[in-house]
Amino acid sequence: MNLVIDNLVAGLPGKKILREITVEIPDNEVHALMGPNGSGKSTLAGVIAGNPQFEIFEGSFSMGGMKISEMESFERARAGLFLAFQYPVEVPGITVGKFLKRAVELRRGEEGRFSVTEYIRELRHMMDYMGIDRNFINRYLNEGFSGGEKKRMEILQMLMLKPNFAILDETDSGLDIDALQIVAKGINRLREEGFGALLITHYQRILDYVKPDKIHVMVDGRIVLSGGPEIVDELEAKGYEWVRDTMQFEDMKVRLGA
């Protein structure tokens, strides 16, 4: 499903962080969102996912024609929206196996269509695919997991839930090269099956393994630059100050009527 963000202005109560965000991510495409710290990238992820601490002041967003900006967060998830957290939380008392079983049941609709035997077979296969020890099925979700294990667990959840659209909020942060390749493998597996994603990152390295169809750069709560992979090369060479300087130059041209 495509994701359409239309003139979105959002942030914390009384504080605008995102300003006039308009982006369309077509079905079957992966777009990368880059930008300096504090630019609003994770705020955008939270707003789309339905984090209640954020408020929408103007605009809206839809997924596959559904105006999900008017839905509760759990309704967005059931409709096929997935968020991989930048900092996955520990959930003591709930095992990985039970958590995923209930989530998959709800995602796939009528429980009468749900086969426990098939679920277990699929879960074991996906755990092997992601290099996760099968014993993790009986461990409490993320409790005592390393940073890399938590990130791989996020991708395992995505593979099991098979979302229509995924937001991956700095899933690559804190990963060594081996874990990064495994996480990228999981993302690309779903991509091959046909889904859309917004990949939020600071770094080029994950984009070497997950090739984006388009790249957007966010600065001070605005999408200020969009284009192809060449943008990453410019950022690597010149940094985000190059983008800020370009913005200031364009603003000056507007003020002078150029």
TORFIGU-934533 format. One line per 8 residues: number of its first residue (from 1); their letters; for each residue z, y, x of N, C-alpha, C, O. Coordinates in steps of 0.02 Angstrom, whole numbers. Atoms other than C-alpha are relative to their C-alpha. Last residue first. Layout:
<nodes>
NUM	A	Z Y X Z Y X Z Y X Z Y X ~ ...
</nodes>
This chain:
<nodes>
258	AGLRVKMD	56 28 -40 -390 1807 741 -31 -59 -36 -79 -89 -10 ~ 59 6 42 -287 1899 612 -60 -27 36 -117 -15 16 ~ 49 -51 -21 -161 1957 741 -64 -2 -42 -109 39 -33 ~ -30 -67 9 -20 1865 653 -50 55 18 -50 108 -13 ~ -6 -15 72 -127 1710 635 26 70 -11 1 107 -53 ~ 67 -12 25 -178 1713 819 1 17 -75 -36 61 -98 ~ 19 -67 -22 5 1732 870 -70 17 -26 -83 73 -47 ~ -37 -48 41 54 1581 765 -21 71 18 -28 114 -26
250	EFQMTDRV	32 0 66 -85 1479 849 34 50 -46 1 84 -85 ~ 65 -31 -7 -21 1527 1022 -35 5 -68 -64 57 -84 ~ -11 -72 -8 158 1488 976 -66 37 5 -73 92 -22 ~ -22 -27 64 107 1318 910 8 76 4 -13 112 -41 ~ 59 -1 44 8 1279 1069 17 30 -67 -22 69 -95 ~ 42 -56 -23 159 1328 1175 -62 7 -43 -83 63 -59 ~ -33 -63 21 269 1213 1071 -42 61 21 -49 108 -18 ~ 9 -7 72 146 1070 1092 30 65 -24 0 101 -64
242	WEYGKAEL	71 -14 10 139 1094 1281 -14 10 -74 -53 55 -92 ~ 6 -72 -8 329 1103 1281 -73 21 -8 -88 77 -30 ~ 2 -33 66 324 927 1210 -4 76 5 -20 109 -44 ~ -63 -6 35 277 851 1378 -7 38 -66 -61 61 -84 ~ -22 -69 8 122 890 1482 66 8 -35 95 63 -32 ~ 17 -44 -56 59 725 1554 34 68 -3 54 95 48 ~ -26 30 -61 144 600 1439 -11 47 59 31 52 104 ~ -73 -6 1 113 714 1290 31 -28 64 78 2 92
234	EDVIEPGG	-17 -72 -9 -72 734 1333 76 9 3 102 47 45 ~ 14 -16 -71 -91 545 1356 18 73 15 45 88 68 ~ -53 29 -41 -6 516 1189 -9 16 73 39 33 108 ~ -58 -44 5 -125 637 1102 57 -26 44 93 13 75 ~ 3 -49 -55 -273 537 1168 59 47 -2 78 76 50 ~ -42 19 -57 -219 396 1052 0 50 58 45 50 99 ~ 6 67 -26 -296 485 902 44 -13 60 87 29 76 ~ 62 20 -32 -251 639 803 2 -72 24 41 -112 -1
226	SLVIRGDV	19 68 19 -116 739 718 -66 -17 34 -110 25 42 ~ 58 26 -35 -23 894 777 -12 -72 -24 34 -112 -28 ~ 38 -54 -31 107 1010 703 -64 -24 33 -107 16 53 ~ 53 37 -35 194 897 579 -48 53 28 -83 87 -10 ~ 69 -6 25 343 1008 540 -46 -49 39 -35 -62 98 ~ 6 19 70 532 985 552 -69 5 -29 -78 -3 -90 ~ -37 -45 44 555 1082 713 -13 -14 -74 -21 32 -114 ~ -41 -48 -37 419 984 803 33 46 -51 -1 74 -94
218	MVHIKDPK	-45 -42 40 334 828 735 42 44 46 71 20 95 ~ -53 -29 -41 184 748 819 40 48 -44 12 93 -75 ~ -23 -65 24 72 630 720 57 24 46 98 -16 68 ~ -64 -25 -27 -27 486 793 14 69 -28 -30 112 -31 ~ -4 -73 -5 -164 385 708 69 19 25 117 -18 16 ~ 64 -27 23 -227 206 700 -1 76 6 -54 106 14 ~ 1 -38 63 -81 151 806 -70 23 -18 -112 36 25 ~ 50 -54 -3 -97 11 935 -2 38 -66 -22 10 -117
210	VYDLIRQY	17 -12 70 64 -90 939 -47 60 -2 -24 117 1 ~ 0 66 32 77 -159 1116 -15 3 -75 -44 -44 -103 ~ 44 43 -40 35 -7 1223 -7 -69 -32 -55 -105 -19 ~ 68 -11 24 108 100 1083 -52 -37 43 -110 -41 25 ~ 11 45 56 277 23 1124 -72 7 -27 -99 -40 -56 ~ 4 71 -19 266 102 1297 -11 -47 -59 -48 -95 -53 ~ 67 28 3 218 278 1244 1 -76 3 -44 -109 -24 ~ 32 23 -61 393 335 1207 -69 -31 -12 -84 -54 -66
202	HTILLAGF	2 -53 -51 489 440 1085 -49 -17 55 -73 27 91 ~ -17 16 -69 456 329 934 -1 62 43 -32 113 27 ~ -32 -59 -30 438 323 746 22 -18 71 58 -67 80 ~ -37 20 -60 315 191 684 26 63 34 -13 101 63 ~ -12 -61 -38 256 225 506 46 -18 57 104 -35 45 ~ -63 -14 -34 186 66 432 -1 69 33 -53 94 53 ~ -1 -65 -32 55 -4 314 68 13 33 118 -15 12 ~ -53 -42 27 22 -185 270 -3 67 37 -37 73 88
194	GEERLRNI	17 -58 41 -115 -313 290 60 35 -29 84 17 -83 ~ 2 22 69 -83 -490 352 -16 57 -47 -28 46 -106 ~ 58 42 9 -131 -439 529 -7 -23 -73 -62 -36 -97 ~ 59 -43 3 -7 -299 520 -63 -40 -12 -108 -18 -47 ~ 7 -24 68 128 -423 478 -61 44 -7 -94 43 -59 ~ 11 58 44 100 -514 642 -9 22 -72 -55 -1 -106 ~ 71 15 4 80 -350 736 -16 -60 -44 -70 -64 -73 ~ 34 -54 37 256 -296 696 -73 -17 -9 -100 -10 -64
186	GKAVIQLA	-19 6 70 328 -463 752 -34 52 -43 -56 37 -98 ~ 34 59 27 230 -461 915 16 -9 -74 -28 -27 -114 ~ 69 -20 14 290 -283 947 -39 -59 -30 -81 -49 -74 ~ -2 -44 58 470 -342 933 -70 21 -21 -87 20 -80 ~ -15 43 57 436 -485 1054 1 41 -65 -27 20 -116 ~ 60 39 15 349 -369 1178 11 -45 -61 -34 -55 -101 ~ 49 -45 29 494 -246 1171 -63 -38 -20 -91 -26 -74 ~ -18 -10 70 619 -386 1200 -50 45 -36 -64 35 -95
178	DIDLGSDT	8 64 35 529 -437 1359 15 8 -74 -22 -16 -116 ~ 71 13 11 507 -257 1420 -11 -64 -38 -57 -69 -79 ~ 35 14 -63 689 -210 1398 -70 -23 -17 -87 -31 -76 ~ 26 67 -12 741 -131 1234 -29 -7 70 -61 39 96 ~ -49 44 -32 856 19 1215 -25 -70 15 15 -113 33 ~ -51 -31 -44 744 111 1093 49 -52 26 73 -95 -11 ~ 9 17 -70 594 11 1029 55 27 45 56 9 104 ~ -16 70 -10 645 9 846 -4 -20 74 26 -69 95
170	EDLIAFNP	-17 10 -71 642 198 851 23 -71 13 73 -82 48 ~ -32 -59 -30 641 209 661 25 -16 70 80 -42 79 ~ -34 29 -58 516 80 597 28 58 41 -8 91 79 ~ -17 -57 -44 463 130 422 42 -28 56 96 -57 44 ~ -60 0 -41 378 -15 334 7 65 39 -43 93 64 ~ 0 -55 -47 255 -25 189 66 0 38 120 -9 8 ~ 65 -32 5 205 -170 78 -7 58 50 -61 73 75 ~ 6 -63 37 354 -269 136 -72 23 -5 -115 2 34
162	KLMLMQLI	71 -15 9 349 -453 188 -11 64 -41 -39 62 -96 ~ 8 -38 62 534 -487 161 -72 18 -16 -90 30 -73 ~ -20 40 58 545 -625 290 -13 35 -66 -32 4 -116 ~ 46 57 6 444 -536 424 16 -43 -61 -29 -69 -93 ~ 65 -25 24 540 -374 393 -49 -58 -10 -86 -59 -59 ~ -7 -18 71 707 -462 407 -67 23 -28 -85 4 -84 ~ -4 63 37 651 -541 571 6 13 -75 -27 -19 -115 ~ 69 23 9 599 -368 631 -2 -67 -36 -48 -80 -74
154	EMRKKEGG	33 -45 47 775 -302 601 -72 -23 -14 -94 -24 -71 ~ -22 19 67 848 -456 685 -31 45 -53 -46 22 -108 ~ 40 58 19 743 -419 839 19 -25 -70 -23 -50 -107 ~ 67 -24 14 821 -246 844 -46 -58 -19 -88 -51 -64 ~ 0 -37 64 996 -316 827 -70 22 -18 -91 18 -76 ~ -7 50 55 965 -446 963 -1 35 -68 -31 9 -115 ~ 64 34 8 902 -310 1082 1 -50 -57 -48 -57 -94 ~ 48 -47 28 1057 -204 1056 -68 -31 -14 -98 -20 -66
146	SFGENLYR	21 -51 -48 1170 -354 1083 -49 47 -33 -72 34 -89 ~ 68 6 -26 1243 -442 932 -11 53 54 18 108 51 ~ -1 25 -69 1432 -451 911 -69 -8 30 -75 -35 85 ~ -66 -4 -31 1416 -433 723 0 -33 69 -15 -92 75 ~ -4 -49 -54 1232 -402 681 69 3 35 77 41 83 ~ 57 -43 -14 1244 -501 518 16 55 51 57 99 38 ~ -1 -59 43 1385 -626 529 -52 50 23 -62 59 83 ~ -40 -55 -27 1331 -784 619 -1 59 -48 -49 68 -86
138	NIFNRDIG	-70 6 22 1275 -941 527 45 55 28 106 54 16 ~ 0 5 73 1087 -908 537 72 2 -26 85 30 -79 ~ -14 -67 27 1115 -851 718 0 -1 -77 27 45 -108 ~ -71 -5 15 1126 -1035 764 19 68 -29 72 75 -60 ~ -11 19 70 936 -1038 752 73 2 -21 89 8 -80 ~ -33 66 6 926 -944 916 15 -15 -73 41 28 -109 ~ -70 -7 22 808 -795 898 29 -70 -8 0 -112 -43 ~ -43 18 -56 645 -797 998 74 8 -15 113 25 29
130	MYDMMHRL	-31 -60 -29 550 -700 865 48 -16 58 80 29 85 ~ 54 -47 -17 432 -845 823 28 62 35 -2 89 81 ~ 32 26 -60 577 -968 827 -53 48 25 -59 60 85 ~ -49 -8 -54 671 -859 704 -27 -27 65 -17 4 118 ~ 1 -70 -21 514 -847 597 51 14 55 39 55 99 ~ 64 -14 -34 495 -1036 589 -1 71 28 -22 83 85 ~ -3 32 -66 679 -1061 549 -63 13 40 -60 26 100 ~ -47 -37 -42 667 -933 409 4 -30 70 4 7 119
122	ERIYETVS	31 -63 -21 510 -1012 337 45 39 47 22 67 97 ~ 55 18 -45 586 -1187 330 -32 64 29 -46 68 89 ~ -30 22 -62 747 -1119 256 -54 -17 52 -48 0 111 ~ -32 -58 -33 652 -1021 124 28 -20 67 17 15 117 ~ 54 -38 -30 541 -1171 81 27 60 38 2 78 92 ~ 28 41 -54 694 -1279 51 -54 37 37 -56 37 99 ~ -47 -3 -56 779 -1142 -49 -27 -39 60 -21 -17 117 ~ -16 67 -24 626 -1124 -161 46 6 61 26 34 112
114	FRGEEGRR	-27 1 -68 615 -961 -258 21 -71 18 59 -103 -17 ~ 55 10 -46 499 -954 -408 23 -9 71 -17 -19 117 ~ 29 65 14 642 -979 -530 -57 -17 46 -74 -75 55 ~ -31 49 -43 728 -833 -446 -27 -70 -11 -21 -113 32 ~ -35 51 39 604 -715 -526 27 -55 45 -9 -83 86 ~ 0 0 73 557 -576 -409 40 -56 -30 97 -69 -9 ~ 54 42 26 506 -602 -228 3 -8 -76 -37 -44 -105 ~ 66 -27 -17 608 -457 -161 -56 -38 -35 -106 -9 -56
106	LEVARKLF	11 -62 38 766 -508 -251 -69 29 12 -100 55 -34 ~ 0 16 72 760 -687 -187 -17 62 -41 -59 60 -85 ~ 65 29 14 712 -626 -12 -6 -18 -74 -59 -9 -104 ~ 50 -53 -4 864 -513 -6 -69 -25 -17 -107 8 -53 ~ -7 -41 60 979 -652 -68 -52 56 0 -81 72 -52 ~ 16 40 60 917 -776 62 2 44 -62 -44 41 -104 ~ 72 4 8 916 -645 200 -20 -39 -62 -69 -21 -95 ~ 27 -67 11 1099 -603 178 -75 -3 -13 -100 27 -61
98	KGVTIGPV	-15 -19 69 1149 -785 158 -28 69 -17 -53 81 -72 ~ 35 43 47 1062 -839 319 10 21 -72 -38 24 -110 ~ 72 -16 -2 1119 -691 423 -37 -40 -53 -79 -13 -89 ~ 41 32 -52 1298 -721 372 -72 22 -6 -95 45 -58 ~ 62 23 31 1400 -597 272 -45 -29 55 -64 6 102 ~ -12 39 60 1583 -575 319 -62 -25 -36 -58 -67 -80 ~ -45 57 -5 1558 -434 443 8 -36 -67 9 -4 -120 ~ -22 16 67 1404 -324 418 45 -62 4 22 -118 -7
90	EVPYQFAL	-30 66 6 1364 -237 582 26 -10 -71 53 36 -101 ~ -73 5 9 1250 -86 571 22 -73 -3 -17 -117 -22 ~ -20 50 51 1075 -68 641 76 -9 -2 108 -13 50 ~ -65 29 -21 1056 94 741 22 -50 -53 60 -32 -98 ~ -6 -17 -71 874 153 732 64 -30 29 65 -53 86 ~ -46 -53 -21 860 60 569 -3 13 75 -14 -33 115 ~ -34 28 -58 708 -39 514 41 56 32 14 106 53 ~ -21 -44 -54 665 28 342 35 -41 53 85 -73 39
82	FLGARARE	-48 28 -48 565 -73 215 15 52 53 -29 88 77 ~ -12 -45 -56 474 -19 57 54 -29 45 104 -54 20 ~ 36 20 -61 406 -158 -55 7 48 58 -33 44 105 ~ 71 -16 9 447 -109 -235 -40 -15 63 -102 -14 62 ~ 30 53 41 613 -201 -216 -74 12 -11 -113 -35 -20 ~ 2 61 -39 658 -84 -72 -33 -57 -40 -75 -93 -13 ~ 53 -8 -50 610 71 -170 -7 -63 41 -63 -85 56 ~ 63 7 36 716 12 -317 -59 7 49 -109 -28 42
74	FSEMESIK	11 71 10 863 -15 -199 -65 -13 -39 -97 -65 -29 ~ 19 34 -62 846 164 -137 -13 -74 -10 -60 -101 19 ~ -59 14 -40 845 239 -312 -22 -41 61 -76 -71 62 ~ -35 63 9 675 298 -372 65 -1 40 74 37 87 ~ -42 -5 59 606 475 -396 40 -64 -13 76 -69 -63 ~ -49 -53 -13 535 487 -219 48 9 -60 101 40 -53 ~ -63 29 -21 455 318 -255 53 53 16 112 37 20 ~ -36 -58 -25 316 397 -356 71 -21 20 119 -12 -17
66	MGGMSFSG	-66 -5 30 215 236 -371 38 59 31 41 65 92 ~ 4 -33 65 30 259 -330 66 6 -36 71 41 -86 ~ 43 38 44 34 130 -191 -5 30 -70 -12 -7 -119 ~ 22 60 -35 182 218 -115 -42 -41 -48 -17 -65 -99 ~ 15 59 41 222 395 -169 -24 -57 45 -46 -46 101 ~ 38 51 -37 300 550 -95 -7 -62 -44 36 -77 -86 ~ -13 68 20 364 713 -169 -36 -48 47 -73 -26 92 ~ 47 52 -17 368 900 -145 22 -69 -23 73 -77 -57
58	EFIEFQPN	67 -8 28 512 1023 -144 -42 -61 19 -25 -97 66 ~ 3 -66 30 699 1027 -112 -67 12 -35 -70 43 -88 ~ 70 -23 3 728 842 -79 -1 67 -37 20 71 -95 ~ 21 -30 63 908 808 -28 -73 23 5 -94 49 56 ~ 54 -48 -4 978 695 107 -21 23 -70 -11 -12 -119 ~ -25 -61 -32 1149 612 110 -53 55 3 -38 113 14 ~ -28 -51 46 1089 489 -21 27 63 33 40 112 -2 ~ -69 -13 -24 975 394 101 30 57 -41 2 112 -42
50	GAIVGALT	-47 -15 54 823 355 -8 72 8 22 118 -3 -18 ~ -37 61 18 707 264 114 51 12 -56 74 -35 -88 ~ 47 46 32 585 411 116 37 -63 -24 22 -89 -77 ~ 21 -28 65 725 535 150 -45 -49 -37 -36 -60 -97 ~ -55 4 48 802 428 286 -19 25 -69 1 -5 -119 ~ -10 71 16 637 404 379 54 -8 -53 46 -46 -101 ~ 56 20 42 600 591 368 8 -73 -20 -4 -91 -78 ~ -12 -29 66 774 629 435 -56 -20 -48 -42 -38 -105
42	SKGSGNPG	-44 46 35 741 508 577 20 26 -69 33 -13 -114 ~ 34 64 10 590 611 630 44 -49 -40 22 -79 -88 ~ 0 18 70 670 782 604 -30 -68 -15 -39 -85 -74 ~ 58 -29 33 636 870 770 -5 -18 -74 -42 13 -112 ~ -19 -52 47 811 841 838 -58 30 -38 -49 82 -71 ~ -63 11 35 752 747 991 15 58 -47 4 116 -30 ~ -62 -5 -39 571 784 1035 61 -16 -42 57 -20 -103 ~ -29 -67 -1 423 719 935 64 1 40 94 -52 51
34	MLAHVEND	-34 -17 -62 322 564 893 27 71 -4 7 110 -48 ~ -28 -67 5 266 483 731 41 13 62 90 -23 76 ~ -58 -14 -42 150 334 749 22 72 -11 -20 117 -17 ~ -1 -66 -30 33 279 610 64 7 41 117 -16 21 ~ -64 -15 -32 -5 98 567 -6 68 32 -50 79 75 ~ -3 -40 -62 -147 68 445 72 7 24 119 7 -15 ~ 23 37 -59 -179 -73 320 -2 41 64 -32 20 113 ~ -16 71 -2 -163 42 168 -30 -32 63 -86 -15 82
26	PIEVTIER	37 47 42 -188 224 209 25 -71 7 59 -89 56 ~ 9 59 -43 -52 335 284 -34 -53 -43 -2 -84 -85 ~ 20 61 36 -64 506 203 -11 -55 51 -49 -47 99 ~ 30 53 -40 34 654 272 -21 -56 -47 14 -71 -96 ~ 55 30 39 95 820 204 -37 -49 45 -69 -30 93 ~ 31 59 -30 263 882 269 -52 -28 -48 -36 -46 -105 ~ 70 7 21 300 1057 208 -36 -57 35 -89 -48 64 ~ 34 -58 29 460 1084 306 -74 -15 -13 -113 -21 33
18	LIKKGPLG	72 15 3 584 947 348 -34 56 -39 -11 77 -91 ~ 17 29 -65 757 1007 400 -75 -14 4 -108 2 53 ~ 67 29 -3 809 1123 258 -14 -24 72 -6 13 120 ~ 31 -7 -66 997 1151 250 -67 -36 1 -70 -97 -2 ~ -4 -68 -25 1093 1185 89 -33 11 67 -30 66 94 ~ -14 -51 51 1123 1002 55 8 69 31 51 80 73 ~ -69 6 25 1046 908 202 12 53 -53 -24 102 -55 ~ -51 -6 -52 859 900 223 68 -14 -28 76 -51 -77
10	AVLNDIVL	-61 39 12 698 907 124 49 11 58 31 39 110 ~ -52 -42 -30 533 998 100 66 -33 -16 84 -41 -74 ~ -71 17 3 389 879 67 43 49 38 32 62 97 ~ -36 -64 -5 216 953 35 76 -10 -4 110 25 -41 ~ 33 -60 24 145 785 -22 47 60 2 92 67 -39 ~ -53 -51 0 186 625 69 -32 67 -14 -77 89 22 ~ 24 -69 4 66 483 26 61 46 -5 101 41 -51 ~ -56 -47 9 102 305 81 -28 70 1 -63 89 48
2	NM	0 -62 -38 -35 176 58 63 41 -15 93 34 -68 ~ 0 -60 42 0 0 0 0 62 43 31 64 96
</nodes>
